[in-house]
Amino acid sequence: MACGRRGGRVGEHMCSYYGVPICFFADKEQLGRVIGREFRASLAVTDENLAKAVMKQLDD
């Protein structure tokens, strides 16, 4: 799951509870732009292989 840098507190707690990796990326507007939508506070990648690829890119 990816969240904007400032609004991730609830998402962070949920991800921690369920053991889901989380990363913080820019802000709502930029997060939405990356996926071709209007602003988004968070998004979830449900495909395991895509999630691994995204996490690898964000770590680089």
Backbone bond lengths (Angstrom), bond angles and torsions (degrees), N, CA, C in turn:
res aa  C-N    CA-C-N  psi(-1)  N-CA   C-N-CA  omega(-1)  CA-C   N-CA-C  phi
1 M - - - 1.443 - - 1.514 108.07 -
2 A 1.312 116.41 139.43 1.459 121.52 177.12 1.519 109.03 -118.45
3 C 1.308 116.40 140.27 1.461 121.70 -179.38 1.510 109.43 -131.74
4 G 1.336 115.41 155.59 1.447 119.25 170.36 1.520 109.32 -61.86
5 R 1.313 117.52 153.59 1.467 121.34 -174.12 1.531 113.51 -58.83
6 R 1.335 118.73 -35.75 1.462 119.77 -173.85 1.512 113.69 -92.41
7 G 1.319 119.38 -25.54 1.463 120.07 -170.43 1.501 115.48 -106.23
8 G 1.316 119.16 27.66 1.444 120.20 -172.66 1.504 117.08 -97.78
9 R 1.314 119.12 9.32 1.466 120.40 -174.00 1.531 111.93 -61.95
10 V 1.332 117.86 -48.98 1.470 120.51 -179.69 1.521 109.77 -66.54
11 G 1.322 117.09 -44.87 1.463 120.64 177.81 1.508 111.93 -60.57
12 E 1.318 116.38 -38.57 1.462 120.73 179.34 1.523 110.95 -63.08
13 H 1.327 117.34 -42.72 1.464 120.69 179.01 1.525 111.25 -66.05
14 M 1.330 116.97 -42.12 1.463 120.07 179.31 1.520 111.01 -64.02
15 C 1.321 117.12 -44.38 1.459 120.44 -179.46 1.524 111.03 -64.65
16 S 1.303 116.51 -39.70 1.462 120.47 177.79 1.525 110.77 -62.20
17 Y 1.309 116.72 -44.05 1.461 122.12 -178.93 1.526 111.52 -61.79
18 Y 1.366 116.08 -43.39 1.461 120.62 -176.36 1.534 113.64 -93.29
19 G 1.324 118.62 0.62 1.459 121.69 178.66 1.520 113.45 70.72
20 V 1.319 117.10 34.16 1.467 122.63 -179.05 1.529 108.67 -100.57
21 P 1.339 117.68 130.61 1.471 119.57 177.00 1.529 110.29 -61.33
22 I 1.320 116.23 145.69 1.465 121.18 178.94 1.517 108.69 -135.34
23 C 1.315 116.15 145.59 1.460 120.73 173.22 1.523 107.92 -138.28
24 F 1.303 116.01 154.36 1.457 121.67 -179.47 1.514 108.45 -109.31
25 F 1.321 115.67 133.98 1.456 121.39 -173.55 1.515 109.83 -137.25
26 A 1.306 117.44 111.92 1.467 124.30 170.56 1.526 113.41 50.04
27 D 1.322 116.62 -129.82 1.461 121.94 -179.05 1.525 109.23 -133.82
28 K 1.333 117.77 178.96 1.460 122.19 -175.35 1.528 112.37 -57.66
29 E 1.325 116.60 -44.34 1.453 120.08 -177.26 1.527 111.69 -64.94
30 Q 1.321 116.42 -44.92 1.458 120.50 -178.67 1.534 110.96 -69.53
31 L 1.319 117.98 -37.64 1.455 121.54 177.56 1.529 109.89 -61.59
32 G 1.316 117.15 -44.34 1.461 120.92 177.06 1.517 112.40 -63.49
33 R 1.321 116.70 -42.03 1.460 121.38 179.42 1.529 111.78 -59.99
34 V 1.328 116.81 -39.50 1.464 121.63 -178.53 1.529 111.26 -61.63
35 I 1.337 117.32 -34.64 1.462 120.17 -178.82 1.528 112.17 -98.89
36 G 1.331 117.50 7.18 1.453 120.95 176.61 1.517 114.50 76.06
37 R 1.299 117.34 29.54 1.474 122.93 -179.93 1.520 109.33 -128.50
38 E 1.338 114.34 177.62 1.453 118.21 171.34 1.522 107.67 -72.02
39 F 1.324 116.78 -175.69 1.463 119.30 -174.46 1.523 111.74 -55.28
40 R 1.311 115.22 145.63 1.463 123.36 177.49 1.519 108.39 -135.82
41 A 1.325 116.33 135.47 1.460 120.29 178.52 1.517 110.55 -80.22
42 S 1.328 116.72 -31.76 1.466 120.32 179.74 1.515 109.02 -157.59
43 L 1.315 115.17 163.67 1.455 120.81 172.77 1.515 108.33 -149.85
44 A 1.306 115.53 155.79 1.461 120.98 179.59 1.517 108.68 -123.04
45 V 1.316 116.37 138.09 1.451 122.20 175.13 1.527 105.97 -104.47
46 T 1.318 116.58 114.62 1.464 120.12 -174.44 1.525 113.30 -94.05
47 D 1.328 117.80 -16.96 1.461 120.66 176.63 1.526 108.51 -81.57
48 E 1.327 116.90 121.14 1.460 121.40 -173.67 1.530 112.75 -60.36
49 N 1.326 117.47 -43.82 1.467 120.22 -179.10 1.523 111.87 -67.34
50 L 1.334 116.73 -40.94 1.462 120.09 177.25 1.523 110.07 -65.14
51 A 1.324 117.34 -40.52 1.461 121.18 178.77 1.537 110.81 -60.17
52 K 1.332 116.42 -42.87 1.472 119.60 178.07 1.515 111.39 -63.14
53 A 1.334 117.16 -41.41 1.462 121.59 179.51 1.539 110.94 -64.72
54 V 1.323 116.42 -41.74 1.473 120.56 178.77 1.523 110.28 -64.38
55 M 1.316 116.62 -45.85 1.474 119.87 179.25 1.519 111.34 -61.53
56 K 1.316 117.07 -39.10 1.461 120.74 178.57 1.522 110.47 -63.51
57 Q 1.335 117.56 -43.78 1.460 121.37 178.39 1.535 111.84 -63.12
58 L 1.311 116.16 -40.46 1.466 119.57 -179.34 1.517 111.81 -70.44
59 D 1.335 116.90 -28.85 1.466 119.82 178.35 1.520 112.32 -73.75
60 D 1.342 117.18 -26.14 1.473 120.97 -179.03 1.499 113.54 -75.34
